[in-house]
Amino acid sequence: MGLELRERWSAQPLWARWVLAVYLIGLFEGTGSHVADLVRGGIYAYAAFHHVSLQVFFVSLVVLDPLAAAAGG
């Protein structure tokens, strides 16, 4: 798997590798931010958002961000 991944990366143009790297860094930074919010505020970290759907969305990003990074990488 490692060799196949390395071959796929090397086949991409340099600009595409940079874009993907920035994308992955952003997703992992977002995951860390949401985890830190949940550690500080618990499940009610996003209580300032009045709509429950937004609160659920931001809490779910703890799982969805790494999944998106794994799919993109």
PDB file of N, H, CA, C and O in Angstrom:
ATOM      1  N   MET A   1       0.819  -1.192   0.000  1.00  0.00           N
ATOM      2  CA  MET A   1       0.000   0.000   0.000  1.00  0.00           C
ATOM      3  C   MET A   1       0.863   1.255   0.000  1.00  0.00           C
ATOM      4  O   MET A   1       0.548   2.212  -0.707  1.00  0.00           O
ATOM      5  N   GLY A   2       1.933   1.273   0.769  1.00  0.00           N
ATOM      6  H   GLY A   2       2.189   0.495   1.343  1.00  0.00           H
ATOM      7  CA  GLY A   2       2.783   2.453   0.841  1.00  0.00           C
ATOM      8  C   GLY A   2       3.416   2.792  -0.495  1.00  0.00           C
ATOM      9  O   GLY A   2       3.509   3.962  -0.866  1.00  0.00           O
ATOM     10  N   LEU A   3       3.850   1.773  -1.215  1.00  0.00           N
ATOM     11  H   LEU A   3       3.775   0.823  -0.914  1.00  0.00           H
ATOM     12  CA  LEU A   3       4.472   2.000  -2.522  1.00  0.00           C
ATOM     13  C   LEU A   3       3.440   2.513  -3.517  1.00  0.00           C
ATOM     14  O   LEU A   3       3.721   3.415  -4.307  1.00  0.00           O
ATOM     15  N   GLU A   4       2.256   1.939  -3.475  1.00  0.00           N
ATOM     16  H   GLU A   4       2.027   1.206  -2.833  1.00  0.00           H
ATOM     17  CA  GLU A   4       1.184   2.381  -4.380  1.00  0.00           C
ATOM     18  C   GLU A   4       0.805   3.837  -4.104  1.00  0.00           C
ATOM     19  O   GLU A   4       0.600   4.618  -5.033  1.00  0.00           O
ATOM     20  N   LEU A   5       0.714   4.191  -2.834  1.00  0.00           N
ATOM     21  H   LEU A   5       0.881   3.556  -2.079  1.00  0.00           H
ATOM     22  CA  LEU A   5       0.376   5.568  -2.468  1.00  0.00           C
ATOM     23  C   LEU A   5       1.475   6.528  -2.917  1.00  0.00           C
ATOM     24  O   LEU A   5       1.189   7.615  -3.417  1.00  0.00           O
ATOM     25  N   ARG A   6       2.716   6.128  -2.739  1.00  0.00           N
ATOM     26  H   ARG A   6       2.949   5.245  -2.333  1.00  0.00           H
ATOM     27  CA  ARG A   6       3.841   6.963  -3.158  1.00  0.00           C
ATOM     28  C   ARG A   6       3.838   7.163  -4.677  1.00  0.00           C
ATOM     29  O   ARG A   6       4.139   8.255  -5.160  1.00  0.00           O
ATOM     30  N   GLU A   7       3.503   6.128  -5.419  1.00  0.00           N
ATOM     31  H   GLU A   7       3.258   5.241  -5.027  1.00  0.00           H
ATOM     32  CA  GLU A   7       3.430   6.247  -6.874  1.00  0.00           C
ATOM     33  C   GLU A   7       2.293   7.171  -7.296  1.00  0.00           C
ATOM     34  O   GLU A   7       2.448   7.971  -8.218  1.00  0.00           O
ATOM     35  N   ARG A   8       1.146   7.059  -6.616  1.00  0.00           N
ATOM     36  H   ARG A   8       1.020   6.409  -5.867  1.00  0.00           H
ATOM     37  CA  ARG A   8       0.015   7.940  -6.945  1.00  0.00           C
ATOM     38  C   ARG A   8       0.358   9.391  -6.655  1.00  0.00           C
ATOM     39  O   ARG A   8       0.022  10.275  -7.442  1.00  0.00           O
ATOM     40  N   TRP A   9       1.033   9.650  -5.518  1.00  0.00           N
ATOM     41  H   TRP A   9       1.306   8.932  -4.878  1.00  0.00           H
ATOM     42  CA  TRP A   9       1.429  11.023  -5.171  1.00  0.00           C
ATOM     43  C   TRP A   9       2.425  11.569  -6.183  1.00  0.00           C
ATOM     44  O   TRP A   9       2.301  12.714  -6.618  1.00  0.00           O
ATOM     45  N   SER A  10       3.406  10.767  -6.560  1.00  0.00           N
ATOM     46  H   SER A  10       3.506   9.837  -6.207  1.00  0.00           H
ATOM     47  CA  SER A  10       4.439  11.260  -7.479  1.00  0.00           C
ATOM     48  C   SER A  10       3.888  11.481  -8.882  1.00  0.00           C
ATOM     49  O   SER A  10       4.472  12.239  -9.657  1.00  0.00           O
ATOM     50  N   ALA A  11       2.790  10.844  -9.222  1.00  0.00           N
ATOM     51  H   ALA A  11       2.315  10.229  -8.593  1.00  0.00           H
ATOM     52  CA  ALA A  11       2.186  11.023 -10.540  1.00  0.00           C
ATOM     53  C   ALA A  11       1.421  12.344 -10.640  1.00  0.00           C
ATOM     54  O   ALA A  11       1.131  12.810 -11.742  1.00  0.00           O
ATOM     55  N   GLN A  12       1.096  12.944  -9.504  1.00  0.00           N
ATOM     56  H   GLN A  12       1.331  12.566  -8.609  1.00  0.00           H
ATOM     57  CA  GLN A  12       0.338  14.199  -9.492  1.00  0.00           C
ATOM     58  C   GLN A  12       1.261  15.386  -9.742  1.00  0.00           C
ATOM     59  O   GLN A  12       2.432  15.354  -9.361  1.00  0.00           O
ATOM     60  N   PRO A  13       0.740  16.435 -10.380  1.00  0.00           N
ATOM     61  CA  PRO A  13       1.553  17.645 -10.537  1.00  0.00           C
ATOM     62  C   PRO A  13       1.835  18.276  -9.175  1.00  0.00           C
ATOM     63  O   PRO A  13       1.116  18.043  -8.204  1.00  0.00           O
ATOM     64  N   LEU A  14       2.886  19.070  -9.126  1.00  0.00           N
ATOM     65  H   LEU A  14       3.471  19.259  -9.915  1.00  0.00           H
ATOM     66  CA  LEU A  14       3.311  19.669  -7.866  1.00  0.00           C
ATOM     67  C   LEU A  14       2.216  20.525  -7.236  1.00  0.00           C
ATOM     68  O   LEU A  14       2.011  20.474  -6.023  1.00  0.00           O
ATOM     69  N   TRP A  15       1.509  21.313  -8.052  1.00  0.00           N
ATOM     70  H   TRP A  15       1.675  21.354  -9.038  1.00  0.00           H
ATOM     71  CA  TRP A  15       0.468  22.178  -7.509  1.00  0.00           C
ATOM     72  C   TRP A  15      -0.645  21.351  -6.862  1.00  0.00           C
ATOM     73  O   TRP A  15      -1.208  21.767  -5.849  1.00  0.00           O
ATOM     74  N   ALA A  16      -0.970  20.189  -7.432  1.00  0.00           N
ATOM     75  H   ALA A  16      -0.513  19.851  -8.255  1.00  0.00           H
ATOM     76  CA  ALA A  16      -2.027  19.337  -6.869  1.00  0.00           C
ATOM     77  C   ALA A  16      -1.601  18.752  -5.528  1.00  0.00           C
ATOM     78  O   ALA A  16      -2.414  18.614  -4.615  1.00  0.00           O
ATOM     79  N   ARG A  17      -0.327  18.413  -5.417  1.00  0.00           N
ATOM     80  H   ARG A  17       0.334  18.526  -6.159  1.00  0.00           H
ATOM     81  CA  ARG A  17       0.167  17.891  -4.141  1.00  0.00           C
ATOM     82  C   ARG A  17       0.102  18.961  -3.058  1.00  0.00           C
ATOM     83  O   ARG A  17      -0.231  18.668  -1.910  1.00  0.00           O
ATOM     84  N   TRP A  18       0.423  20.209  -3.424  1.00  0.00           N
ATOM     85  H   TRP A  18       0.694  20.447  -4.357  1.00  0.00           H
ATOM     86  CA  TRP A  18       0.349  21.310  -2.457  1.00  0.00           C
ATOM     87  C   TRP A  18      -1.090  21.582  -2.039  1.00  0.00           C
ATOM     88  O   TRP A  18      -1.363  21.809  -0.860  1.00  0.00           O
ATOM     89  N   VAL A  19      -1.998  21.559  -2.984  1.00  0.00           N
ATOM     90  H   VAL A  19      -1.776  21.375  -3.941  1.00  0.00           H
ATOM     91  CA  VAL A  19      -3.411  21.795  -2.669  1.00  0.00           C
ATOM     92  C   VAL A  19      -3.925  20.710  -1.728  1.00  0.00           C
ATOM     93  O   VAL A  19      -4.610  21.010  -0.750  1.00  0.00           O
ATOM     94  N   LEU A  20      -3.602  19.468  -2.013  1.00  0.00           N
ATOM     95  H   LEU A  20      -3.045  19.225  -2.807  1.00  0.00           H
ATOM     96  CA  LEU A  20      -4.045  18.378  -1.152  1.00  0.00           C
ATOM     97  C   LEU A  20      -3.422  18.476   0.234  1.00  0.00           C
ATOM     98  O   LEU A  20      -4.089  18.203   1.232  1.00  0.00           O
ATOM     99  N   ALA A  21      -2.161  18.858   0.308  1.00  0.00           N
ATOM    100  H   ALA A  21      -1.619  19.079  -0.502  1.00  0.00           H
ATOM    101  CA  ALA A  21      -1.503  19.002   1.601  1.00  0.00           C
ATOM    102  C   ALA A  21      -2.173  20.094   2.439  1.00  0.00           C
ATOM    103  O   ALA A  21      -2.395  19.912   3.636  1.00  0.00           O
ATOM    104  N   VAL A  22      -2.492  21.219   1.815  1.00  0.00           N
ATOM    105  H   VAL A  22      -2.312  21.367   0.843  1.00  0.00           H
ATOM    106  CA  VAL A  22      -3.172  22.305   2.540  1.00  0.00           C
ATOM    107  C   VAL A  22      -4.562  21.861   2.985  1.00  0.00           C
ATOM    108  O   VAL A  22      -4.990  22.171   4.097  1.00  0.00           O
ATOM    109  N   TYR A  23      -5.250  21.151   2.135  1.00  0.00           N
ATOM    110  H   TYR A  23      -4.902  20.900   1.232  1.00  0.00           H
ATOM    111  CA  TYR A  23      -6.574  20.614   2.436  1.00  0.00           C
ATOM    112  C   TYR A  23      -6.508  19.690   3.661  1.00  0.00           C
ATOM    113  O   TYR A  23      -7.325  19.809   4.574  1.00  0.00           O
ATOM    114  N   LEU A  24      -5.544  18.782   3.676  1.00  0.00           N
ATOM    115  H   LEU A  24      -4.880  18.685   2.935  1.00  0.00           H
ATOM    116  CA  LEU A  24      -5.411  17.840   4.789  1.00  0.00           C
ATOM    117  C   LEU A  24      -5.017  18.555   6.081  1.00  0.00           C
ATOM    118  O   LEU A  24      -5.528  18.223   7.150  1.00  0.00           O
ATOM    119  N   ILE A  25      -4.129  19.518   5.994  1.00  0.00           N
ATOM    120  H   ILE A  25      -3.714  19.788   5.126  1.00  0.00           H
ATOM    121  CA  ILE A  25      -3.739  20.284   7.174  1.00  0.00           C
ATOM    122  C   ILE A  25      -4.949  21.008   7.750  1.00  0.00           C
ATOM    123  O   ILE A  25      -5.142  21.025   8.966  1.00  0.00           O
ATOM    124  N   GLY A  26      -5.760  21.602   6.890  1.00  0.00           N
ATOM    125  H   GLY A  26      -5.603  21.588   5.902  1.00  0.00           H
ATOM    126  CA  GLY A  26      -6.956  22.301   7.342  1.00  0.00           C
ATOM    127  C   GLY A  26      -7.948  21.377   8.025  1.00  0.00           C
ATOM    128  O   GLY A  26      -8.538  21.742   9.041  1.00  0.00           O
ATOM    129  N   LEU A  27      -8.134  20.189   7.479  1.00  0.00           N
ATOM    130  H   LEU A  27      -7.655  19.893   6.654  1.00  0.00           H
ATOM    131  CA  LEU A  27      -9.066  19.246   8.101  1.00  0.00           C
ATOM    132  C   LEU A  27      -8.567  18.780   9.464  1.00  0.00           C
ATOM    133  O   LEU A  27      -9.351  18.671  10.406  1.00  0.00           O
ATOM    134  N   PHE A  28      -7.276  18.505   9.576  1.00  0.00           N
ATOM    135  H   PHE A  28      -6.638  18.594   8.810  1.00  0.00           H
ATOM    136  CA  PHE A  28      -6.741  18.060  10.865  1.00  0.00           C
ATOM    137  C   PHE A  28      -6.731  19.188  11.880  1.00  0.00           C
ATOM    138  O   PHE A  28      -6.939  18.943  13.069  1.00  0.00           O
ATOM    139  N   GLU A  29      -6.494  20.418  11.442  1.00  0.00           N
ATOM    140  H   GLU A  29      -6.325  20.617  10.477  1.00  0.00           H
ATOM    141  CA  GLU A  29      -6.560  21.563  12.351  1.00  0.00           C
ATOM    142  C   GLU A  29      -8.000  21.764  12.830  1.00  0.00           C
ATOM    143  O   GLU A  29      -8.235  22.059  14.002  1.00  0.00           O
ATOM    144  N   GLY A  30      -8.948  21.605  11.928  1.00  0.00           N
ATOM    145  H   GLY A  30      -8.757  21.365  10.976  1.00  0.00           H
ATOM    146  CA  GLY A  30     -10.360  21.709  12.308  1.00  0.00           C
ATOM    147  C   GLY A  30     -10.759  20.637  13.299  1.00  0.00           C
ATOM    148  O   GLY A  30     -11.508  20.906  14.239  1.00  0.00           O
ATOM    149  N   THR A  31     -10.268  19.429  13.099  1.00  0.00           N
ATOM    150  H   THR A  31      -9.660  19.211  12.336  1.00  0.00           H
ATOM    151  CA  THR A  31     -10.555  18.348  14.048  1.00  0.00           C
ATOM    152  C   THR A  31     -10.018  18.697  15.429  1.00  0.00           C
ATOM    153  O   THR A  31     -10.710  18.524  16.432  1.00  0.00           O
ATOM    154  N   GLY A  32      -8.788  19.187  15.479  1.00  0.00           N
ATOM    155  H   GLY A  32      -8.225  19.328  14.664  1.00  0.00           H
ATOM    156  CA  GLY A  32      -8.196  19.565  16.759  1.00  0.00           C
ATOM    157  C   GLY A  32      -8.973  20.676  17.433  1.00  0.00           C
ATOM    158  O   GLY A  32      -9.138  20.676  18.653  1.00  0.00           O
ATOM    159  N   SER A  33      -9.447  21.616  16.649  1.00  0.00           N
ATOM    160  H   SER A  33      -9.314  21.616  15.658  1.00  0.00           H
ATOM    161  CA  SER A  33     -10.226  22.724  17.199  1.00  0.00           C
ATOM    162  C   SER A  33     -11.538  22.241  17.793  1.00  0.00           C
ATOM    163  O   SER A  33     -11.922  22.668  18.882  1.00  0.00           O
ATOM    164  N   HIS A  34     -12.221  21.363  17.096  1.00  0.00           N
ATOM    165  H   HIS A  34     -11.910  21.016  16.212  1.00  0.00           H
ATOM    166  CA  HIS A  34     -13.496  20.851  17.610  1.00  0.00           C
ATOM    167  C   HIS A  34     -13.294  19.954  18.824  1.00  0.00           C
ATOM    168  O   HIS A  34     -14.101  19.977  19.752  1.00  0.00           O
ATOM    169  N   VAL A  35     -12.235  19.172  18.824  1.00  0.00           N
ATOM    170  H   VAL A  35     -11.579  19.153  18.070  1.00  0.00           H
ATOM    171  CA  VAL A  35     -11.929  18.352  20.004  1.00  0.00           C
ATOM    172  C   VAL A  35     -11.637  19.245  21.201  1.00  0.00           C
ATOM    173  O   VAL A  35     -12.110  18.980  22.306  1.00  0.00           O
ATOM    174  N   ALA A  36     -10.855  20.310  20.984  1.00  0.00           N
ATOM    175  H   ALA A  36     -10.472  20.525  20.086  1.00  0.00           H
ATOM    176  CA  ALA A  36     -10.548  21.234  22.082  1.00  0.00           C
ATOM    177  C   ALA A  36     -11.818  21.901  22.599  1.00  0.00           C
ATOM    178  O   ALA A  36     -11.975  22.065  23.809  1.00  0.00           O
ATOM    179  N   ASP A  37     -12.726  22.287  21.704  1.00  0.00           N
ATOM    180  H   ASP A  37     -12.598  22.153  20.722  1.00  0.00           H
ATOM    181  CA  ASP A  37     -13.993  22.869  22.142  1.00  0.00           C
ATOM    182  C   ASP A  37     -14.786  21.895  22.993  1.00  0.00           C
ATOM    183  O   ASP A  37     -15.369  22.278  24.007  1.00  0.00           O
ATOM    184  N   LEU A  38     -14.808  20.634  22.580  1.00  0.00           N
ATOM    185  H   LEU A  38     -14.334  20.323  21.756  1.00  0.00           H
ATOM    186  CA  LEU A  38     -15.565  19.636  23.342  1.00  0.00           C
ATOM    187  C   LEU A  38     -14.913  19.332  24.689  1.00  0.00           C
ATOM    188  O   LEU A  38     -15.610  19.069  25.669  1.00  0.00           O
ATOM    189  N   VAL A  39     -13.599  19.365  24.742  1.00  0.00           N
ATOM    190  H   VAL A  39     -13.033  19.578  23.945  1.00  0.00           H
ATOM    191  CA  VAL A  39     -12.912  19.140  26.021  1.00  0.00           C
ATOM    192  C   VAL A  39     -13.216  20.276  26.980  1.00  0.00           C
ATOM    193  O   VAL A  39     -13.464  20.050  28.165  1.00  0.00           O
ATOM    194  N   ARG A  40     -13.196  21.502  26.464  1.00  0.00           N
ATOM    195  H   ARG A  40     -12.995  21.686  25.502  1.00  0.00           H
ATOM    196  CA  ARG A  40     -13.464  22.664  27.316  1.00  0.00           C
ATOM    197  C   ARG A  40     -14.934  22.768  27.721  1.00  0.00           C
ATOM    198  O   ARG A  40     -15.237  23.014  28.888  1.00  0.00           O
ATOM    199  N   GLY A  41     -15.842  22.584  26.774  1.00  0.00           N
ATOM    200  H   GLY A  41     -15.595  22.385  25.825  1.00  0.00           H
ATOM    201  CA  GLY A  41     -17.245  22.854  27.043  1.00  0.00           C
ATOM    202  C   GLY A  41     -18.136  21.641  27.134  1.00  0.00           C
ATOM    203  O   GLY A  41     -19.335  21.777  27.380  1.00  0.00           O
ATOM    204  N   GLY A  42     -17.587  20.461  26.942  1.00  0.00           N
ATOM    205  H   GLY A  42     -16.613  20.351  26.742  1.00  0.00           H
ATOM    206  CA  GLY A  42     -18.409  19.259  26.979  1.00  0.00           C
ATOM    207  C   GLY A  42     -19.365  19.219  25.793  1.00  0.00           C
ATOM    208  O   GLY A  42     -19.148  19.877  24.775  1.00  0.00           O
ATOM    209  N   ILE A  43     -20.405  18.446  25.944  1.00  0.00           N
ATOM    210  H   ILE A  43     -20.580  17.911  26.771  1.00  0.00           H
ATOM    211  CA  ILE A  43     -21.360  18.266  24.861  1.00  0.00           C
ATOM    212  C   ILE A  43     -22.109  19.566  24.552  1.00  0.00           C
ATOM    213  O   ILE A  43     -22.693  19.705  23.477  1.00  0.00           O
ATOM    214  N   TYR A  44     -22.094  20.503  25.480  1.00  0.00           N
ATOM    215  H   TYR A  44     -21.620  20.390  26.353  1.00  0.00           H
ATOM    216  CA  TYR A  44     -22.791  21.781  25.282  1.00  0.00           C
ATOM    217  C   TYR A  44     -21.825  22.885  24.825  1.00  0.00           C
ATOM    218  O   TYR A  44     -22.094  24.066  25.044  1.00  0.00           O
ATOM    219  N   ALA A  45     -20.737  22.523  24.210  1.00  0.00           N
ATOM    220  H   ALA A  45     -20.518  21.563  24.032  1.00  0.00           H
ATOM    221  CA  ALA A  45     -19.739  23.499  23.776  1.00  0.00           C
ATOM    222  C   ALA A  45     -20.305  24.474  22.749  1.00  0.00           C
ATOM    223  O   ALA A  45     -19.847  25.613  22.650  1.00  0.00           O
ATOM    224  N   TYR A  46     -21.278  24.037  22.002  1.00  0.00           N
ATOM    225  H   TYR A  46     -21.649  23.112  22.082  1.00  0.00           H
ATOM    226  CA  TYR A  46     -21.848  24.875  20.955  1.00  0.00           C
ATOM    227  C   TYR A  46     -23.266  25.326  21.308  1.00  0.00           C
ATOM    228  O   TYR A  46     -24.097  25.521  20.421  1.00  0.00           O
ATOM    229  N   ALA A  47     -23.540  25.489  22.592  1.00  0.00           N
ATOM    230  H   ALA A  47     -22.865  25.330  23.313  1.00  0.00           H
ATOM    231  CA  ALA A  47     -24.868  25.910  23.041  1.00  0.00           C
ATOM    232  C   ALA A  47     -25.208  27.326  22.586  1.00  0.00           C
ATOM    233  O   ALA A  47     -26.382  27.698  22.583  1.00  0.00           O
ATOM    234  N   ALA A  48     -24.218  28.117  22.204  1.00  0.00           N
ATOM    235  H   ALA A  48     -23.265  27.814  22.206  1.00  0.00           H
ATOM    236  CA  ALA A  48     -24.485  29.475  21.717  1.00  0.00           C
ATOM    237  C   ALA A  48     -25.268  29.446  20.404  1.00  0.00           C
ATOM    238  O   ALA A  48     -25.954  30.412  20.071  1.00  0.00           O
ATOM    239  N   PHE A  49     -25.168  28.345  19.658  1.00  0.00           N
ATOM    240  H   PHE A  49     -24.611  27.561  19.929  1.00  0.00           H
ATOM    241  CA  PHE A  49     -25.970  28.183  18.448  1.00  0.00           C
ATOM    242  C   PHE A  49     -27.350  27.694  18.872  1.00  0.00           C
ATOM    243  O   PHE A  49     -27.471  26.644  19.502  1.00  0.00           O
ATOM    244  N   HIS A  50     -28.380  28.444  18.532  1.00  0.00           N
ATOM    245  H   HIS A  50     -28.282  29.297  18.021  1.00  0.00           H
ATOM    246  CA  HIS A  50     -29.719  28.134  19.027  1.00  0.00           C
ATOM    247  C   HIS A  50     -30.354  26.946  18.318  1.00  0.00           C
ATOM    248  O   HIS A  50     -31.231  26.290  18.880  1.00  0.00           O
ATOM    249  N   HIS A  51     -29.928  26.663  17.102  1.00  0.00           N
ATOM    250  H   HIS A  51     -29.216  27.196  16.645  1.00  0.00           H
ATOM    251  CA  HIS A  51     -30.499  25.529  16.384  1.00  0.00           C
ATOM    252  C   HIS A  51     -29.739  24.256  16.748  1.00  0.00           C
ATOM    253  O   HIS A  51     -28.514  24.196  16.653  1.00  0.00           O
ATOM    254  N   VAL A  52     -30.482  23.262  17.158  1.00  0.00           N
ATOM    255  H   VAL A  52     -31.478  23.312  17.235  1.00  0.00           H
ATOM    256  CA  VAL A  52     -29.870  21.991  17.564  1.00  0.00           C
ATOM    257  C   VAL A  52     -29.136  21.354  16.387  1.00  0.00           C
ATOM    258  O   VAL A  52     -28.113  20.695  16.575  1.00  0.00           O
ATOM    259  N   SER A  53     -29.647  21.546  15.192  1.00  0.00           N
ATOM    260  H   SER A  53     -30.478  22.082  15.039  1.00  0.00           H
ATOM    261  CA  SER A  53     -28.992  20.942  14.028  1.00  0.00           C
ATOM    262  C   SER A  53     -27.568  21.476  13.847  1.00  0.00           C
ATOM    263  O   SER A  53     -26.676  20.721  13.459  1.00  0.00           O
ATOM    264  N   LEU A  54     -27.344  22.751  14.118  1.00  0.00           N
ATOM    265  H   LEU A  54     -28.069  23.365  14.432  1.00  0.00           H
ATOM    266  CA  LEU A  54     -25.984  23.300  14.038  1.00  0.00           C
ATOM    267  C   LEU A  54     -25.102  22.735  15.141  1.00  0.00           C
ATOM    268  O   LEU A  54     -23.928  22.448  14.905  1.00  0.00           O
ATOM    269  N   GLN A  55     -25.641  22.573  16.322  1.00  0.00           N
ATOM    270  H   GLN A  55     -26.594  22.806  16.513  1.00  0.00           H
ATOM    271  CA  GLN A  55     -24.865  21.998  17.423  1.00  0.00           C
ATOM    272  C   GLN A  55     -24.447  20.575  17.081  1.00  0.00           C
ATOM    273  O   GLN A  55     -23.293  20.201  17.289  1.00  0.00           O
ATOM    274  N   VAL A  56     -25.367  19.785  16.562  1.00  0.00           N
ATOM    275  H   VAL A  56     -26.304  20.089  16.393  1.00  0.00           H
ATOM    276  CA  VAL A  56     -25.056  18.404  16.179  1.00  0.00           C
ATOM    277  C   VAL A  56     -24.015  18.384  15.064  1.00  0.00           C
ATOM    278  O   VAL A  56     -23.101  17.559  15.081  1.00  0.00           O
ATOM    279  N   PHE A  57     -24.150  19.280  14.103  1.00  0.00           N
ATOM    280  H   PHE A  57     -24.892  19.950  14.089  1.00  0.00           H
ATOM    281  CA  PHE A  57     -23.192  19.335  12.999  1.00  0.00           C
ATOM    282  C   PHE A  57     -21.779  19.599  13.505  1.00  0.00           C
ATOM    283  O   PHE A  57     -20.843  18.897  13.123  1.00  0.00           O
ATOM    284  N   PHE A  58     -21.619  20.614  14.368  1.00  0.00           N
ATOM    285  H   PHE A  58     -22.379  21.184  14.678  1.00  0.00           H
ATOM    286  CA  PHE A  58     -20.278  20.954  14.833  1.00  0.00           C
ATOM    287  C   PHE A  58     -19.686  19.852  15.706  1.00  0.00           C
ATOM    288  O   PHE A  58     -18.479  19.619  15.656  1.00  0.00           O
ATOM    289  N   VAL A  59     -20.493  19.180  16.490  1.00  0.00           N
ATOM    290  H   VAL A  59     -21.474  19.369  16.530  1.00  0.00           H
ATOM    291  CA  VAL A  59     -19.990  18.054  17.285  1.00  0.00           C
ATOM    292  C   VAL A  59     -19.605  16.897  16.358  1.00  0.00           C
ATOM    293  O   VAL A  59     -18.600  16.224  16.591  1.00  0.00           O
ATOM    294  N   SER A  60     -20.400  16.667  15.312  1.00  0.00           N
ATOM    295  H   SER A  60     -21.216  17.214  15.123  1.00  0.00           H
ATOM    296  CA  SER A  60     -20.106  15.554  14.404  1.00  0.00           C
ATOM    297  C   SER A  60     -18.839  15.783  13.582  1.00  0.00           C
ATOM    298  O   SER A  60     -18.274  14.831  13.046  1.00  0.00           O
ATOM    299  N   LEU A  61     -18.388  17.028  13.477  1.00  0.00           N
ATOM    300  H   LEU A  61     -18.847  17.802  13.913  1.00  0.00           H
ATOM    301  CA  LEU A  61     -17.165  17.300  12.722  1.00  0.00           C
ATOM    302  C   LEU A  61     -15.933  16.661  13.362  1.00  0.00           C
ATOM    303  O   LEU A  61     -14.907  16.506  12.700  1.00  0.00           O
ATOM    304  N   VAL A  62     -16.021  16.294  14.622  1.00  0.00           N
ATOM    305  H   VAL A  62     -16.855  16.420  15.160  1.00  0.00           H
ATOM    306  CA  VAL A  62     -14.916  15.583  15.275  1.00  0.00           C
ATOM    307  C   VAL A  62     -14.662  14.257  14.554  1.00  0.00           C
ATOM    308  O   VAL A  62     -13.522  13.798  14.474  1.00  0.00           O
ATOM    309  N   VAL A  63     -15.712  13.653  14.037  1.00  0.00           N
ATOM    310  H   VAL A  63     -16.638  14.025  14.102  1.00  0.00           H
ATOM    311  CA  VAL A  63     -15.580  12.387  13.314  1.00  0.00           C
ATOM    312  C   VAL A  63     -15.486  12.623  11.804  1.00  0.00           C
ATOM    313  O   VAL A  63     -14.719  11.954  11.111  1.00  0.00           O
ATOM    314  N   LEU A  64     -16.269  13.576  11.304  1.00  0.00           N
ATOM    315  H   LEU A  64     -16.892  14.119  11.867  1.00  0.00           H
ATOM    316  CA  LEU A  64     -16.347  13.774   9.856  1.00  0.00           C
ATOM    317  C   LEU A  64     -15.080  14.370   9.255  1.00  0.00           C
ATOM    318  O   LEU A  64     -14.712  14.014   8.135  1.00  0.00           O
ATOM    319  N   ASP A  65     -14.404  15.267   9.970  1.00  0.00           N
ATOM    320  H   ASP A  65     -14.703  15.556  10.879  1.00  0.00           H
ATOM    321  CA  ASP A  65     -13.171  15.858   9.434  1.00  0.00           C
ATOM    322  C   ASP A  65     -12.083  14.819   9.171  1.00  0.00           C
ATOM    323  O   ASP A  65     -11.507  14.810   8.084  1.00  0.00           O
ATOM    324  N   PRO A  66     -11.783  13.937  10.142  1.00  0.00           N
ATOM    325  CA  PRO A  66     -10.758  12.913   9.842  1.00  0.00           C
ATOM    326  C   PRO A  66     -11.190  11.943   8.736  1.00  0.00           C
ATOM    327  O   PRO A  66     -10.360  11.464   7.964  1.00  0.00           O
ATOM    328  N   LEU A  67     -12.498  11.659   8.668  1.00  0.00           N
ATOM    329  H   LEU A  67     -13.172  12.049   9.295  1.00  0.00           H
ATOM    330  CA  LEU A  67     -12.966  10.781   7.580  1.00  0.00           C
ATOM    331  C   LEU A  67     -12.766  11.439   6.221  1.00  0.00           C
ATOM    332  O   LEU A  67     -12.372  10.781   5.259  1.00  0.00           O
ATOM    333  N   ALA A  68     -13.036  12.731   6.144  1.00  0.00           N
ATOM    334  H   ALA A  68     -13.356  13.266   6.926  1.00  0.00           H
ATOM    335  CA  ALA A  68     -12.813  13.457   4.892  1.00  0.00           C
ATOM    336  C   ALA A  68     -11.323  13.494   4.537  1.00  0.00           C
ATOM    337  O   ALA A  68     -10.948  13.377   3.371  1.00  0.00           O
ATOM    338  N   ALA A  69     -10.488  13.656   5.556  1.00  0.00           N
ATOM    339  H   ALA A  69     -10.792  13.751   6.504  1.00  0.00           H
ATOM    340  CA  ALA A  69      -9.038  13.663   5.315  1.00  0.00           C
ATOM    341  C   ALA A  69      -8.573  12.295   4.816  1.00  0.00           C
ATOM    342  O   ALA A  69      -7.732  12.216   3.921  1.00  0.00           O
ATOM    343  N   ALA A  70      -9.109  11.230   5.383  1.00  0.00           N
ATOM    344  H   ALA A  70      -9.792  11.294   6.110  1.00  0.00           H
ATOM    345  CA  ALA A  70      -8.716   9.899   4.954  1.00  0.00           C
ATOM    346  C   ALA A  70      -9.188   9.624   3.524  1.00  0.00           C
ATOM    347  O   ALA A  70      -8.495   8.959   2.754  1.00  0.00           O
ATOM    348  N   ALA A  71     -10.353  10.130   3.179  1.00  0.00           N
ATOM    349  H   ALA A  71     -10.916  10.670   3.804  1.00  0.00           H
ATOM    350  CA  ALA A  71     -10.868   9.929   1.814  1.00  0.00           C
ATOM    351  C   ALA A  71     -10.071  10.762   0.807  1.00  0.00           C
ATOM    352  O   ALA A  71      -9.863  10.338  -0.330  1.00  0.00           O
ATOM    353  N   GLY A  72      -9.625  11.953   1.234  1.00  0.00           N
ATOM    354  H   GLY A  72      -9.795  12.297   2.157  1.00  0.00           H
ATOM    355  CA  GLY A  72      -8.875  12.817   0.319  1.00  0.00           C
ATOM    356  C   GLY A  72      -7.430  12.414   0.181  1.00  0.00           C
ATOM    357  O   GLY A  72      -6.806  12.682  -0.845  1.00  0.00           O
ATOM    358  N   GLY A  73      -6.887  11.773   1.199  1.00  0.00           N
ATOM    359  H   GLY A  73      -7.394  11.555   2.033  1.00  0.00           H
ATOM    360  CA  GLY A  73      -5.473  11.408   1.173  1.00  0.00           C
ATOM    361  C   GLY A  73      -5.278  10.135   0.481  1.00  0.00           C
ATOM    362  O   GLY A  73      -4.147   9.664   0.360  1.00  0.00           O
TER     363      GLY A  73
END
